[in-house]
Amino acid sequence: MRVVDFRMIKQRCLILVVEDVYETRAGIDTLLKSNGYRVALASAGREAINITAPERPDLILVSGSGLPNNVLVKVGRMRKEAAVGDEVPVVVFCAHDIPEGEEVAIGGNVYLTNPDNFNQLRSLIARLLPESPHGGVANEEEEQTLEL
């Protein structure tokens, strides 16, 4: 029998946050760390590419806007330059392009979202990170260990 501790899974998950507004970046950093994730921060695409070189993130959160095709092109360029494949989910914050509280999968493991609160973002991250038998990492309310 093997015991899986979801707190350890979360601590191993690295989320790269690419956001040019310092206050937003710092707020997301605090919220993700308080939920047990490791976080790398970047203010622009070039900085994000440099961060992904030594350690591949498990998920990338990036602010952006534009038509889905343009977003896919930008994400594709970033993935190519950073040598990060389609297996790494990319969540793009598009505050003005989709209704608040919505999320849209646009292909290539890329998601547009305009979360209206952190619980919605946490839920999306949990669905996209495959480490947990629950489809993502464990919620704080869930049992923290699982016997296999």
C-alpha positions in Angstrom: 0.0 0.0 0.0 1.3 3.5 -1.0 0.2 6.7 0.7 0.0 9.9 -1.4 0.2 13.2 0.4 -1.5 15.8 -1.7 0.3 18.6 0.2 3.6 17.3 -1.2 2.1 17.1 -4.7 1.1 20.8 -4.5 4.5 21.8 -3.2 6.1 20.1 -6.3 3.8 21.9 -8.7 5.4 25.0 -10.2 3.2 27.7 -11.6 4.8 30.4 -13.7 2.9 33.7 -13.5 3.5 36.2 -16.3 1.9 39.6 -15.5 3.1 43.1 -16.1 1.2 44.8 -13.3 3.2 44.4 -10.1 0.2 44.5 -7.7 -1.7 41.8 -9.7 1.5 39.7 -9.9 2.1 40.0 -6.2 -1.5 39.2 -5.3 -1.6 36.1 -7.5 1.8 35.0 -6.0 0.4 35.3 -2.4 -2.8 33.4 -3.2 -1.0 30.6 -5.0 1.7 30.2 -2.3 -1.0 30.2 0.4 -2.6 27.3 -1.4 0.7 25.3 -1.4 2.0 25.9 -4.9 5.5 26.9 -5.8 5.5 30.1 -7.9 7.8 31.8 -10.4 7.1 35.3 -11.3 7.8 37.2 -14.6 6.7 40.6 -15.7 7.2 40.0 -19.5 7.5 37.2 -22.0 11.3 37.3 -22.3 11.7 37.0 -18.5 9.3 34.1 -18.5 11.3 32.3 -21.2 14.5 32.8 -19.1 12.7 31.4 -16.0 11.5 28.2 -17.9 15.0 27.3 -18.9 16.2 25.9 -15.6 12.9 24.4 -14.5 9.8 23.6 -16.5 6.6 24.9 -15.0 3.6 22.6 -14.6 1.2 25.4 -15.5 1.6 29.0 -16.9 -0.7 31.9 -16.0 -0.3 34.8 -18.3 -2.2 38.1 -18.8 -3.1 38.8 -22.3 -5.8 39.9 -24.6 -6.9 39.6 -28.2 -8.6 37.2 -30.5 -8.1 33.5 -29.7 -6.0 33.0 -32.9 -3.7 35.8 -31.9 -3.4 34.4 -28.3 -2.6 30.9 -29.7 0.2 32.4 -31.9 1.7 34.3 -28.9 1.5 31.3 -26.7 3.0 29.1 -29.4 5.9 31.5 -29.8 6.5 31.6 -26.1 6.4 27.8 -25.9 8.8 27.4 -28.8 11.3 29.9 -27.4 11.1 28.4 -23.9 11.1 24.8 -25.2 7.8 24.1 -23.3 5.5 21.7 -25.1 1.7 21.5 -25.4 1.6 19.3 -22.3 2.0 22.4 -20.1 -1.4 24.1 -19.8 -1.5 27.9 -20.3 -4.2 29.9 -18.7 -4.5 33.4 -20.3 -6.3 36.1 -18.3 -8.4 38.1 -20.8 -10.3 40.5 -18.6 -11.9 42.4 -21.5 -12.3 39.7 -24.1 -14.7 37.2 -22.4 -17.4 37.7 -19.8 -16.5 37.7 -16.1 -16.6 34.3 -14.6 -16.1 32.5 -17.9 -13.4 30.3 -19.3 -12.9 29.0 -22.8 -10.6 26.2 -24.1 -9.2 27.5 -27.4 -7.1 24.5 -28.3 -3.5 23.4 -27.7 -4.0 23.2 -24.0 -4.6 26.9 -23.8 -7.5 28.4 -21.8 -8.9 32.0 -21.8 -10.4 33.0 -18.5 -11.8 36.0 -16.7 -12.2 34.7 -13.2 -14.4 36.7 -10.9 -12.7 35.3 -7.7 -9.8 33.2 -6.6 -11.9 30.1 -6.0 -12.8 29.9 -9.7 -9.1 30.2 -10.7 -8.1 27.6 -8.1 -10.8 25.2 -9.5 -9.4 25.7 -13.1 -5.8 25.1 -11.9 -6.9 21.9 -10.1 -8.6 20.6 -13.3 -5.6 21.3 -15.4 -2.9 19.9 -13.1 -3.0 16.1 -13.6 -1.1 15.0 -10.4 -4.1 14.2 -8.3 -6.6 11.4 -8.7 -9.2 14.1 -8.4 -8.1 15.7 -11.7 -5.9 18.2 -10.0 -4.4 19.0 -6.6 -6.4 18.5 -3.5 -8.6 21.3 -2.1 -7.9 22.4 1.5 -11.2 20.8 2.5 -10.4 17.4 1.0 -8.6 14.7 2.8 -4.8 15.3 2.4 -3.7 11.7 2.0 -4.9 8.8 -0.1 -4.0 5.2 0.3 -3.3 3.3 -2.9 
